[in-house]
Amino acid sequence: MTTIQPSDQPQPKGHYSPAIEHNGLIYVSGQLPISLDTREPFTGDIGEQTELALRNVEAVLKAAGSDLGHVLQMTIYVSDMELWDAVNRKYAEVMGEHRPARAIVPVNDLHFGTKIEIQAIAAKA
């Protein structure tokens, strides 16, 4: 097992790793829409939050030697199912033709007042 800690991301404040690689698979912890430039959570438009969370997943995968095209499964947590259509549109835009297995799970409040969190399992590129 290998712990993945991207050099452009801060160390997690909780007791977890951004990702773990094991037997050619990369398990990415839930990524919030937090700007890697400012280290601040983004709480605006859900489309922008979705893209930012996906780009954070992508950054972790890149640090592990993979990319969004190798994602096998994603779990998306949203604070309101009314956001589903907007999340799905932005997700499709970012993911393109690649269609990994996916679940969207409605939850109550997310950390920092964000509306989305995304975790993933990917194959090593």
N, CA, C and O atoms as a GROMACS GRO file, in nm:
protein
  500
    1MET      N    1   0.084  -0.118   0.000
    1MET     CA    2   0.000   0.000   0.000
    1MET      C    3   0.088   0.124   0.000
    1MET      O    4   0.189   0.131   0.071
    2THR      N    5   0.050   0.223  -0.081
    2THR     CA    6   0.124   0.347  -0.089
    2THR      C    7   0.030   0.463  -0.063
    2THR      O    8  -0.078   0.471  -0.120
    3THR      N    9   0.072   0.554   0.024
    3THR     CA   10  -0.004   0.675   0.053
    3THR      C   11   0.029   0.779  -0.053
    3THR      O   12   0.146   0.800  -0.087
    4ILE      N   13  -0.074   0.845  -0.105
    4ILE     CA   14  -0.056   0.949  -0.205
    4ILE      C   15  -0.084   1.084  -0.140
    4ILE      O   16  -0.193   1.105  -0.086
    5GLN      N   17   0.012   1.174  -0.146
    5GLN     CA   18  -0.004   1.310  -0.095
    5GLN      C   19   0.046   1.406  -0.203
    5GLN      O   20   0.167   1.427  -0.215
    6PRO      N   21  -0.044   1.465  -0.283
    6PRO     CA   22  -0.001   1.559  -0.387
    6PRO      C   23   0.078   1.675  -0.328
    6PRO      O   24   0.042   1.729  -0.223
    7SER      N   25   0.186   1.714  -0.394
    7SER     CA   26   0.272   1.821  -0.342
    7SER      C   27   0.203   1.956  -0.344
    7SER      O   28   0.241   2.046  -0.270
    8ASP      N   29   0.100   1.972  -0.430
    8ASP     CA   30   0.031   2.101  -0.439
    8ASP      C   31  -0.093   2.109  -0.350
    8ASP      O   32  -0.170   2.205  -0.360
    9GLN      N   33  -0.112   2.011  -0.264
    9GLN     CA   34  -0.226   2.012  -0.172
    9GLN      C   35  -0.175   2.010  -0.028
    9GLN      O   36  -0.072   1.948   0.002
   10PRO      N   37  -0.248   2.077   0.060
   10PRO     CA   38  -0.207   2.075   0.201
   10PRO      C   39  -0.229   1.938   0.263
   10PRO      O   40  -0.311   1.860   0.215
   11GLN      N   41  -0.156   1.910   0.369
   11GLN     CA   42  -0.178   1.787   0.445
   11GLN      C   43  -0.321   1.788   0.500
   11GLN      O   44  -0.368   1.892   0.546
   12PRO      N   45  -0.390   1.675   0.496
   12PRO     CA   46  -0.525   1.671   0.552
   12PRO      C   47  -0.523   1.706   0.701
   12PRO      O   48  -0.429   1.674   0.773
   13LYS      N   49  -0.628   1.773   0.745
   13LYS     CA   50  -0.641   1.807   0.886
   13LYS      C   51  -0.696   1.690   0.965
   13LYS      O   52  -0.673   1.680   1.086
   14GLY      N   53  -0.769   1.601   0.898
   14GLY     CA   54  -0.824   1.483   0.962
   14GLY      C   55  -0.730   1.364   0.952
   14GLY      O   56  -0.622   1.375   0.893
   15HIS      N   57  -0.770   1.254   1.007
   15HIS     CA   58  -0.688   1.132   1.009
   15HIS      C   59  -0.719   1.048   0.885
   15HIS      O   60  -0.785   0.944   0.894
   16TYR      N   61  -0.669   1.093   0.769
   16TYR     CA   62  -0.689   1.022   0.643
   16TYR      C   63  -0.582   1.065   0.543
   16TYR      O   64  -0.509   1.161   0.568
   17SER      N   65  -0.574   0.994   0.433
   17SER     CA   66  -0.482   1.027   0.324
   17SER      C   67  -0.564   1.072   0.203
   17SER      O   68  -0.677   1.026   0.185
   18PRO      N   69  -0.511   1.162   0.121
   18PRO     CA   70  -0.582   1.202   0.000
   18PRO      C   71  -0.612   1.082  -0.090
   18PRO      O   72  -0.716   1.078  -0.156
   19ALA      N   73  -0.520   0.986  -0.091
   19ALA     CA   74  -0.544   0.863  -0.168
   19ALA      C   75  -0.450   0.754  -0.120
   19ALA      O   76  -0.346   0.779  -0.058
   20ILE      N   77  -0.492   0.632  -0.149
   20ILE     CA   78  -0.411   0.513  -0.123
   20ILE      C   79  -0.405   0.433  -0.253
   20ILE      O   80  -0.507   0.413  -0.318
   21GLU      N   81  -0.286   0.389  -0.290
   21GLU     CA   82  -0.272   0.301  -0.405
   21GLU      C   83  -0.246   0.160  -0.353
   21GLU      O   84  -0.162   0.140  -0.264
   22HIS      N   85  -0.318   0.063  -0.409
   22HIS     CA   86  -0.300  -0.076  -0.369
   22HIS      C   87  -0.334  -0.167  -0.487
   22HIS      O   88  -0.443  -0.157  -0.544
   23ASN      N   89  -0.243  -0.253  -0.522
   23ASN     CA   90  -0.263  -0.350  -0.630
   23ASN      C   91  -0.314  -0.287  -0.759
   23ASN      O   92  -0.404  -0.339  -0.824
   24GLY      N   93  -0.255  -0.174  -0.797
   24GLY     CA   94  -0.289  -0.109  -0.923
   24GLY      C   95  -0.416  -0.026  -0.920
   24GLY      O   96  -0.459   0.026  -1.023
   25LEU      N   97  -0.477  -0.013  -0.802
   25LEU     CA   98  -0.597   0.071  -0.789
   25LEU      C   99  -0.566   0.190  -0.698
   25LEU      O  100  -0.487   0.180  -0.604
   26ILE      N  101  -0.629   0.302  -0.729
   26ILE     CA  102  -0.611   0.424  -0.650
   26ILE      C  103  -0.746   0.460  -0.590
   26ILE      O  104  -0.844   0.478  -0.661
   27TYR      N  105  -0.749   0.470  -0.458
   27TYR     CA  106  -0.869   0.504  -0.383
   27TYR      C  107  -0.855   0.649  -0.338
   27TYR      O  108  -0.775   0.680  -0.250
   28VAL      N  109  -0.934   0.737  -0.398
   28VAL     CA  110  -0.925   0.880  -0.370
   28VAL      C  111  -1.029   0.918  -0.264
   28VAL      O  112  -1.148   0.891  -0.280
   29SER      N  113  -0.982   0.980  -0.156
   29SER     CA  114  -1.073   1.030  -0.053
   29SER      C  115  -1.162   1.139  -0.110
   29SER      O  116  -1.131   1.199  -0.213
   30GLY      N  117  -1.272   1.164  -0.042
   30GLY     CA  118  -1.365   1.267  -0.086
   30GLY      C  119  -1.296   1.402  -0.103
   30GLY      O  120  -1.224   1.449  -0.015
   31GLN      N  121  -1.319   1.462  -0.219
   31GLN     CA  122  -1.260   1.592  -0.250
   31GLN      C  123  -1.371   1.698  -0.254
   31GLN      O  124  -1.472   1.682  -0.323
   32LEU      N  125  -1.349   1.804  -0.180
   32LEU     CA  126  -1.441   1.916  -0.176
   32LEU      C  127  -1.400   2.019  -0.282
   32LEU      O  128  -1.289   2.013  -0.335
   33PRO      N  129  -1.489   2.112  -0.313
   33PRO     CA  130  -1.452   2.220  -0.405
   33PRO      C  131  -1.368   2.326  -0.332
   33PRO      O  132  -1.418   2.433  -0.297
   34ILE      N  133  -1.242   2.293  -0.311
   34ILE     CA  134  -1.150   2.384  -0.244
   34ILE      C  135  -1.045   2.426  -0.346
   34ILE      O  136  -0.985   2.341  -0.413
   35SER      N  137  -1.022   2.555  -0.359
   35SER     CA  138  -0.924   2.606  -0.454
   35SER      C  139  -0.784   2.567  -0.410
   35SER      O  140  -0.744   2.591  -0.296
   36LEU      N  141  -0.709   2.507  -0.500
   36LEU     CA  142  -0.571   2.472  -0.467
   36LEU      C  143  -0.482   2.596  -0.463
   36LEU      O  144  -0.375   2.594  -0.403
   37ASP      N  145  -0.527   2.704  -0.527
   37ASP     CA  146  -0.451   2.829  -0.524
   37ASP      C  147  -0.467   2.902  -0.391
   37ASP      O  148  -0.369   2.945  -0.331
   38THR      N  149  -0.591   2.917  -0.347
   38THR     CA  150  -0.616   2.995  -0.225
   38THR      C  151  -0.634   2.910  -0.101
   38THR      O  152  -0.627   2.959   0.012
   39ARG      N  153  -0.657   2.778  -0.122
   39ARG     CA  154  -0.685   2.684  -0.012
   39ARG      C  155  -0.817   2.715   0.057
   39ARG      O  156  -0.840   2.673   0.170
   40GLU      N  157  -0.904   2.788  -0.011
   40GLU     CA  158  -1.033   2.826   0.044
   40GLU      C  159  -1.144   2.746  -0.023
   40GLU      O  160  -1.137   2.718  -0.142
   41PRO      N  161  -1.247   2.708   0.052
   41PRO     CA  162  -1.361   2.640  -0.008
   41PRO      C  163  -1.439   2.736  -0.098
   41PRO      O  164  -1.449   2.855  -0.070
   42PHE      N  165  -1.493   2.681  -0.207
   42PHE     CA  166  -1.576   2.759  -0.297
   42PHE      C  167  -1.721   2.721  -0.273
   42PHE      O  168  -1.757   2.604  -0.287
   43THR      N  169  -1.804   2.816  -0.238
   43THR     CA  170  -1.943   2.786  -0.203
   43THR      C  171  -2.042   2.848  -0.300
   43THR      O  172  -2.160   2.859  -0.268
   44GLY      N  173  -1.996   2.889  -0.417
   44GLY     CA  174  -2.084   2.951  -0.516
   44GLY      C  175  -2.160   2.850  -0.599
   44GLY      O  176  -2.204   2.746  -0.548
   45ASP      N  177  -2.176   2.879  -0.725
   45ASP     CA  178  -2.251   2.801  -0.822
   45ASP      C  179  -2.216   2.652  -0.817
   45ASP      O  180  -2.098   2.616  -0.812
   46ILE      N  181  -2.319   2.565  -0.819
   46ILE     CA  182  -2.295   2.421  -0.808
   46ILE      C  183  -2.218   2.366  -0.928
   46ILE      O  184  -2.142   2.270  -0.912
   47GLY      N  185  -2.236   2.424  -1.045
   47GLY     CA  186  -2.157   2.379  -1.160
   47GLY      C  187  -2.008   2.402  -1.137
   47GLY      O  188  -1.926   2.315  -1.165
   48GLU      N  189  -1.975   2.520  -1.086
   48GLU     CA  190  -1.835   2.550  -1.057
   48GLU      C  191  -1.783   2.464  -0.942
   48GLU      O  192  -1.668   2.420  -0.944
   49GLN      N  193  -1.867   2.440  -0.842
   49GLN     CA  194  -1.826   2.353  -0.732
   49GLN      C  195  -1.799   2.212  -0.784
   49GLN      O  196  -1.701   2.148  -0.744
   50THR      N  197  -1.883   2.164  -0.874
   50THR     CA  198  -1.866   2.030  -0.929
   50THR      C  199  -1.735   2.020  -1.005
   50THR      O  200  -1.658   1.926  -0.986
   51GLU      N  201  -1.708   2.118  -1.092
   51GLU     CA  202  -1.584   2.114  -1.168
   51GLU      C  203  -1.462   2.122  -1.078
   51GLU      O  204  -1.365   2.050  -1.099
   52LEU      N  205  -1.467   2.207  -0.978
   52LEU     CA  206  -1.353   2.221  -0.887
   52LEU      C  207  -1.328   2.092  -0.809
   52LEU      O  208  -1.213   2.050  -0.794
   53ALA      N  209  -1.434   2.029  -0.760
   53ALA     CA  210  -1.417   1.901  -0.689
   53ALA      C  211  -1.360   1.795  -0.783
   53ALA      O  212  -1.273   1.718  -0.743
   54LEU      N  213  -1.409   1.790  -0.908
   54LEU     CA  214  -1.355   1.693  -1.005
   54LEU      C  215  -1.209   1.723  -1.036
   54LEU      O  216  -1.129   1.630  -1.049
   55ARG      N  217  -1.173   1.849  -1.048
   55ARG     CA  218  -1.033   1.885  -1.075
   55ARG      C  219  -0.944   1.848  -0.956
   55ARG      O  220  -0.827   1.814  -0.975
   56ASN      N  221  -0.999   1.854  -0.835
   56ASN     CA  222  -0.922   1.812  -0.719
   56ASN      C  223  -0.903   1.660  -0.719
   56ASN      O  224  -0.796   1.611  -0.682
   57VAL      N  225  -1.006   1.585  -0.760
   57VAL     CA  226  -0.990   1.440  -0.778
   57VAL      C  227  -0.882   1.416  -0.882
   57VAL      O  228  -0.794   1.331  -0.863
   58GLU      N  229  -0.888   1.490  -0.992
   58GLU     CA  230  -0.790   1.476  -1.100
   58GLU      C  231  -0.647   1.503  -1.050
   58GLU      O  232  -0.554   1.432  -1.089
   59ALA      N  233  -0.629   1.604  -0.966
   59ALA     CA  234  -0.496   1.637  -0.914
   59ALA      C  235  -0.441   1.523  -0.828
   59ALA      O  236  -0.322   1.491  -0.836
   60VAL      N  237  -0.527   1.462  -0.747
   60VAL     CA  238  -0.483   1.349  -0.666
   60VAL      C  239  -0.447   1.231  -0.756
   60VAL      O  240  -0.345   1.165  -0.735
   61LEU      N  241  -0.529   1.205  -0.856
   61LEU     CA  242  -0.500   1.095  -0.949
   61LEU      C  243  -0.369   1.119  -1.023
   61LEU      O  244  -0.290   1.027  -1.042
   62LYS      N  245  -0.347   1.242  -1.065
   62LYS     CA  246  -0.221   1.275  -1.135
   62LYS      C  247  -0.101   1.246  -1.045
   62LYS      O  248  -0.001   1.191  -1.091
   63ALA      N  249  -0.110   1.284  -0.919
   63ALA     CA  250  -0.001   1.258  -0.825
   63ALA      C  251   0.023   1.109  -0.807
   63ALA      O  252   0.134   1.067  -0.772
   64ALA      N  253  -0.081   1.029  -0.830
   64ALA     CA  254  -0.070   0.883  -0.817
   64ALA      C  255  -0.035   0.815  -0.949
   64ALA      O  256  -0.022   0.692  -0.953
   65GLY      N  257  -0.020   0.892  -1.057
   65GLY     CA  258   0.014   0.835  -1.186
   65GLY      C  259  -0.107   0.788  -1.264
   65GLY      O  260  -0.099   0.690  -1.338
   66SER      N  261  -0.219   0.856  -1.249
   66SER     CA  262  -0.341   0.819  -1.320
   66SER      C  263  -0.411   0.946  -1.367
   66SER      O  264  -0.353   1.055  -1.364
   67ASP      N  265  -0.537   0.933  -1.409
   67ASP     CA  266  -0.615   1.048  -1.456
   67ASP      C  267  -0.763   1.013  -1.455
   67ASP      O  268  -0.802   0.901  -1.424
   68LEU      N  269  -0.845   1.112  -1.490
   68LEU     CA  270  -0.990   1.091  -1.488
   68LEU      C  271  -1.035   0.983  -1.586
   68LEU      O  272  -1.137   0.919  -1.563
   69GLY      N  273  -0.960   0.963  -1.693
   69GLY     CA  274  -0.994   0.861  -1.791
   69GLY      C  275  -0.978   0.719  -1.741
   69GLY      O  276  -1.024   0.624  -1.806
   70HIS      N  277  -0.915   0.702  -1.626
   70HIS     CA  278  -0.896   0.569  -1.566
   70HIS      C  279  -0.985   0.546  -1.444
   70HIS      O  280  -0.971   0.446  -1.374
   71VAL      N  281  -1.078   0.640  -1.420
   71VAL     CA  282  -1.169   0.623  -1.307
   71VAL      C  283  -1.264   0.508  -1.335
   71VAL      O  284  -1.324   0.500  -1.442
   72LEU      N  285  -1.276   0.419  -1.238
   72LEU     CA  286  -1.366   0.305  -1.247
   72LEU      C  287  -1.501   0.334  -1.182
   72LEU      O  288  -1.605   0.290  -1.230
   73GLN      N  289  -1.497   0.411  -1.071
   73GLN     CA  290  -1.618   0.438  -0.995
   73GLN      C  291  -1.605   0.571  -0.924
   73GLN      O  292  -1.498   0.604  -0.872
   74MET      N  293  -1.714   0.648  -0.920
   74MET     CA  294  -1.719   0.772  -0.843
   74MET      C  295  -1.842   0.771  -0.755
   74MET      O  296  -1.947   0.719  -0.792
   75THR      N  297  -1.827   0.830  -0.638
   75THR     CA  298  -1.940   0.855  -0.551
   75THR      C  299  -1.946   1.005  -0.530
   75THR      O  300  -1.848   1.068  -0.490
   76ILE      N  301  -2.063   1.061  -0.559
   76ILE     CA  302  -2.084   1.205  -0.547
   76ILE      C  303  -2.186   1.230  -0.438
   76ILE      O  304  -2.297   1.178  -0.441
   77TYR      N  305  -2.146   1.309  -0.341
   77TYR     CA  306  -2.234   1.347  -0.232
   77TYR      C  307  -2.282   1.490  -0.258
   77TYR      O  308  -2.200   1.580  -0.277
   78VAL      N  309  -2.414   1.510  -0.259
   78VAL     CA  310  -2.470   1.644  -0.281
   78VAL      C  311  -2.561   1.681  -0.166
   78VAL      O  312  -2.629   1.596  -0.107
   79SER      N  313  -2.562   1.809  -0.134
   79SER     CA  314  -2.640   1.856  -0.020
   79SER      C  315  -2.788   1.869  -0.050
   79SER      O  316  -2.868   1.890   0.041
   80ASP      N  317  -2.826   1.858  -0.177
   80ASP     CA  318  -2.967   1.873  -0.215
   80ASP      C  319  -2.988   1.804  -0.349
   80ASP      O  320  -2.919   1.836  -0.446
   81MET      N  321  -3.081   1.711  -0.357
   81MET     CA  322  -3.105   1.640  -0.483
   81MET      C  323  -3.157   1.732  -0.593
   81MET      O  324  -3.155   1.695  -0.710
   82GLU      N  325  -3.204   1.850  -0.557
   82GLU     CA  326  -3.245   1.948  -0.658
   82GLU      C  327  -3.125   1.991  -0.744
   82GLU      O  328  -3.144   2.046  -0.852
   83LEU      N  329  -3.005   1.968  -0.695
   83LEU     CA  330  -2.883   2.006  -0.767
   83LEU      C  331  -2.841   1.900  -0.869
   83LEU      O  332  -2.748   1.923  -0.947
   84TRP      N  333  -2.908   1.786  -0.870
   84TRP     CA  334  -2.866   1.671  -0.951
   84TRP      C  335  -2.846   1.707  -1.097
   84TRP      O  336  -2.743   1.673  -1.155
   85ASP      N  337  -2.943   1.774  -1.159
   85ASP     CA  338  -2.931   1.805  -1.302
   85ASP      C  339  -2.809   1.890  -1.332
   85ASP      O  340  -2.735   1.862  -1.427
   86ALA      N  341  -2.786   1.994  -1.253
   86ALA     CA  342  -2.671   2.081  -1.275
   86ALA      C  343  -2.540   2.007  -1.252
   86ALA      O  344  -2.444   2.025  -1.327
   87VAL      N  345  -2.536   1.923  -1.149
   87VAL     CA  346  -2.417   1.842  -1.123
   87VAL      C  347  -2.392   1.748  -1.240
   87VAL      O  348  -2.279   1.736  -1.287
   88ASN      N  349  -2.496   1.681  -1.286
   88ASN     CA  350  -2.482   1.585  -1.396
   88ASN      C  351  -2.433   1.652  -1.524
   88ASN      O  352  -2.350   1.596  -1.595
   89ARG      N  353  -2.484   1.772  -1.554
   89ARG     CA  354  -2.440   1.845  -1.675
   89ARG      C  355  -2.290   1.876  -1.667
   89ARG      O  356  -2.217   1.850  -1.763
   90LYS      N  357  -2.244   1.930  -1.555
   90LYS     CA  358  -2.103   1.966  -1.543
   90LYS      C  359  -2.015   1.841  -1.540
   90LYS      O  360  -1.907   1.839  -1.598
   91TYR      N  361  -2.063   1.737  -1.471
   91TYR     CA  362  -1.991   1.610  -1.465
   91TYR      C  363  -1.970   1.556  -1.606
   91TYR      O  364  -1.858   1.516  -1.642
   92ALA      N  365  -2.076   1.554  -1.687
   92ALA     CA  366  -2.067   1.504  -1.825
   92ALA      C  367  -1.970   1.588  -1.908
   92ALA      O  368  -1.895   1.535  -1.990
   93GLU      N  369  -1.972   1.719  -1.886
   93GLU     CA  370  -1.881   1.808  -1.958
   93GLU      C  371  -1.735   1.777  -1.925
   93GLU      O  372  -1.652   1.767  -2.015
   94VAL      N  373  -1.705   1.761  -1.797
   94VAL     CA  374  -1.567   1.735  -1.755
   94VAL      C  375  -1.523   1.593  -1.793
   94VAL      O  376  -1.410   1.574  -1.840
   95MET      N  377  -1.610   1.495  -1.774
   95MET     CA  378  -1.572   1.355  -1.798
   95MET      C  379  -1.576   1.316  -1.946
   95MET      O  380  -1.515   1.216  -1.985
   96GLY      N  381  -1.645   1.393  -2.028
   96GLY     CA  382  -1.651   1.362  -2.171
   96GLY      C  383  -1.718   1.228  -2.197
   96GLY      O  384  -1.821   1.198  -2.138
   97GLU      N  385  -1.659   1.149  -2.284
   97GLU     CA  386  -1.717   1.020  -2.322
   97GLU      C  387  -1.696   0.912  -2.218
   97GLU      O  388  -1.763   0.808  -2.221
   98HIS      N  389  -1.604   0.935  -2.125
   98HIS     CA  390  -1.576   0.834  -2.022
   98HIS      C  391  -1.692   0.829  -1.922
   98HIS      O  392  -1.732   0.932  -1.868
   99ARG      N  393  -1.745   0.710  -1.899
   99ARG     CA  394  -1.861   0.693  -1.811
   99ARG      C  395  -1.833   0.586  -1.705
   99ARG      O  396  -1.876   0.471  -1.720
  100PRO      N  397  -1.762   0.623  -1.598
  100PRO     CA  398  -1.738   0.525  -1.492
  100PRO      C  399  -1.867   0.494  -1.417
  100PRO      O  400  -1.965   0.568  -1.427
  101ALA      N  401  -1.866   0.386  -1.343
  101ALA     CA  402  -1.979   0.357  -1.253
  101ALA      C  403  -1.990   0.474  -1.156
  101ALA      O  404  -1.890   0.536  -1.120
  102ARG      N  405  -2.114   0.504  -1.113
  102ARG     CA  406  -2.131   0.624  -1.031
  102ARG      C  407  -2.253   0.613  -0.942
  102ARG      O  408  -2.352   0.550  -0.978
  103ALA      N  409  -2.244   0.676  -0.827
  103ALA     CA  410  -2.359   0.692  -0.738
  103ALA      C  411  -2.364   0.838  -0.696
  103ALA      O  412  -2.261   0.901  -0.673
  104ILE      N  413  -2.486   0.891  -0.686
  104ILE     CA  414  -2.507   1.024  -0.630
  104ILE      C  415  -2.587   1.004  -0.502
  104ILE      O  416  -2.696   0.948  -0.504
  105VAL      N  417  -2.531   1.052  -0.392
  105VAL     CA  418  -2.589   1.029  -0.261
  105VAL      C  419  -2.630   1.163  -0.199
  105VAL      O  420  -2.545   1.250  -0.180
  106PRO      N  421  -2.758   1.181  -0.168
  106PRO     CA  422  -2.799   1.303  -0.100
  106PRO      C  423  -2.756   1.297   0.047
  106PRO      O  424  -2.771   1.195   0.114
  107VAL      N  425  -2.704   1.408   0.095
  107VAL     CA  426  -2.659   1.418   0.234
  107VAL      C  427  -2.707   1.550   0.293
  107VAL      O  428  -2.755   1.638   0.220
  108ASN      N  429  -2.694   1.563   0.421
  108ASN     CA  430  -2.721   1.692   0.483
  108ASN      C  431  -2.603   1.784   0.456
  108ASN      O  432  -2.542   1.775   0.350
  109ASP      N  433  -2.571   1.868   0.547
  109ASP     CA  434  -2.465   1.966   0.528
  109ASP      C  435  -2.330   1.900   0.503
  109ASP      O  436  -2.298   1.796   0.561
  110LEU      N  437  -2.252   1.963   0.415
  110LEU     CA  438  -2.114   1.922   0.391
  110LEU      C  439  -2.020   2.024   0.456
  110LEU      O  440  -2.061   2.135   0.490
  111HIS      N  441  -1.896   1.984   0.473
  111HIS     CA  442  -1.797   2.068   0.540
  111HIS      C  443  -1.781   2.203   0.468
  111HIS      O  444  -1.787   2.209   0.346
  112PHE      N  445  -1.760   2.308   0.545
  112PHE     CA  446  -1.733   2.444   0.496
  112PHE      C  447  -1.851   2.505   0.420
  112PHE      O  448  -1.834   2.608   0.354
  113GLY      N  449  -1.968   2.445   0.427
  113GLY     CA  450  -2.083   2.499   0.356
  113GLY      C  451  -2.084   2.466   0.207
  113GLY      O  452  -2.163   2.524   0.132
  114THR      N  453  -1.998   2.374   0.164
  114THR     CA  454  -1.998   2.335   0.024
  114THR      C  455  -2.119   2.247  -0.004
  114THR      O  456  -2.184   2.198   0.088
  115LYS      N  457  -2.149   2.226  -0.132
  115LYS     CA  458  -2.267   2.151  -0.171
  115LYS      C  459  -2.235   2.016  -0.233
  115LYS      O  460  -2.326   1.941  -0.268
  116ILE      N  461  -2.106   1.985  -0.249
  116ILE     CA  462  -2.067   1.862  -0.318
  116ILE      C  463  -1.934   1.810  -0.264
  116ILE      O  464  -1.846   1.887  -0.224
  117GLU      N  465  -1.921   1.678  -0.264
  117GLU     CA  466  -1.794   1.611  -0.232
  117GLU      C  467  -1.788   1.489  -0.323
  117GLU      O  468  -1.889   1.421  -0.343
  118ILE      N  469  -1.669   1.462  -0.378
  118ILE     CA  470  -1.655   1.351  -0.474
  118ILE      C  471  -1.538   1.263  -0.435
  118ILE      O  472  -1.428   1.311  -0.411
  119GLN      N  473  -1.564   1.133  -0.430
  119GLN     CA  474  -1.456   1.036  -0.409
  119GLN      C  475  -1.452   0.942  -0.529
  119GLN      O  476  -1.550   0.930  -0.603
  120ALA      N  477  -1.339   0.877  -0.549
  120ALA     CA  478  -1.322   0.795  -0.669
  120ALA      C  479  -1.232   0.674  -0.645
  120ALA      O  480  -1.150   0.671  -0.553
  121ILE      N  481  -1.249   0.576  -0.732
  121ILE     CA  482  -1.159   0.462  -0.741
  121ILE      C  483  -1.114   0.458  -0.887
  121ILE      O  484  -1.197   0.461  -0.978
  122ALA      N  485  -0.985   0.451  -0.908
  122ALA     CA  486  -0.930   0.452  -1.044
  122ALA      C  487  -0.822   0.347  -1.060
  122ALA      O  488  -0.761   0.304  -0.962
  123ALA      N  489  -0.800   0.306  -1.183
  123ALA     CA  490  -0.688   0.219  -1.217
  123ALA      C  491  -0.563   0.302  -1.238
  123ALA      O  492  -0.572   0.417  -1.280
  124LYS      N  493  -0.450   0.246  -1.209
  124LYS     CA  494  -0.324   0.313  -1.238
  124LYS      C  495  -0.311   0.324  -1.390
  124LYS      O  496  -0.340   0.228  -1.462
  125ALA      N  497  -0.268   0.438  -1.438
  125ALA     CA  498  -0.256   0.459  -1.585
  125ALA      C  499  -0.140   0.379  -1.641
  125ALA      O  500  -0.115   0.384  -1.761
   0.00000   0.00000   0.00000
